């Protein structure tokens, strides 16, 4: 026998189902907006039992949710015919999930090998729902299906950037020879910077001599300045003697400092120490020479920097070299300069950079420099270096032995604002006794 449940009956069932489980205190259930947006949260089956329509009837959105979830589950299980049925029925309901249903219908059709029908479903989605959140996925699937069907999708024929990029990638994978002239036209055309940059990146992944030639031409100034800098970067990433020679040629003919700096960075990426060393020696612009020195430091070019330091006459460039030695982690050379450099200004710079290194590597060396160098400026720089390292142990050792009240006072002042260590705390307490 079938019992038709009227509204009072439905309310009674809902009340029973929504009641707390045995042993659960009243008032400890979920509060705030529920699935309908009002009142305590209730299971969907309870809410459906309270539906005011015909007995047992679900509204379109509820049925749509069920069909959508069943369709997605079917896809996860690889049951594409079943998924196709559920999404087809969901489309007929014309709910707010019709666009999603069209996408998953196309996806299921594609999995079943019915490419033409899948493309038709995607066309319906793109025509009927021009603001859908599923458009990007739909375009990607459209490109994939057309490529799989043997069609060539020209990137420049696509409307939006994302679709152009997907088509570009697919074309490069399937027909690189045809892709190259298309990419060249895209780079020269009125495409967005995003598309042009991606086109350059795609070229940089190719082993084709023609691809390298295109990037080289752009690096020489055959495009807008931003794209030129990107091409220079990609040449450095690609490596190879031919690409490095192209970069050297561009450097020699360019008057743009931004281009020259980018080429130096590309030499660093490519590991070309010889060219960077040559630029550090011969470049007439001091800031560019300093940039070359910095790149050598980033590479850890210890030998080249030591050679450059010996031959360099400019104090400012020598300071840059010392900084580069720090960047490259050459503590041994910095210690040597802090001890033996004749110019006090450069010795101070060396000591300061030692302070930026770990105390385990340089703390004892800074202590020795303080003890052996009588120049007040160098000794103050050593104190500051120990402070930068938070090297309380060595600072306390020096303070205990220091006879000069002014130097001792300076060390105590530094210790008062250092992160606390047992050595520092004990020493400061001693001073208070």
Secondary structure, 3 states (H helix, E strand, C coil): CCCCCCHHHHHHHHHHHHCCCCCCCCCCCCCCCCCCCCCCCCCHHHHHHCCCCCCCCCCHHHHHHHHHHHHHHHHHCCCHHHHHHHHHHHHHHCCCCHHHHHHHHHHHHHHCCCHHHHHHHHHHHHHHCCCCCCHHHHHHHHHHHHHHCCCCCCHHHCCCHHHHHHHHHHHHHHCHHHHHHHHHHHHHCCCCHHHHHHHHHHHHCCCCHHHHHHHHHHHCCCCCHHHHHHHHHHHHHHCCHHHHHHHHHHHHHCCCHHHHHHHHHHHHHHCCHHHHHHHHHHCCCHHHHHHHHHHHHHHCCHHHHHHHHHHCCCHHHHHHHHHHHHHCCCHHHHHHHHHHCCCHHHHHHHHHHHHCCCHHHHHHHHHHHHHHCCCHHHHHHHHHHHHHHCCHHHHHHHHHHCCCHHHHHHHHHHHHCCCCCHHHHHHHHHHHC
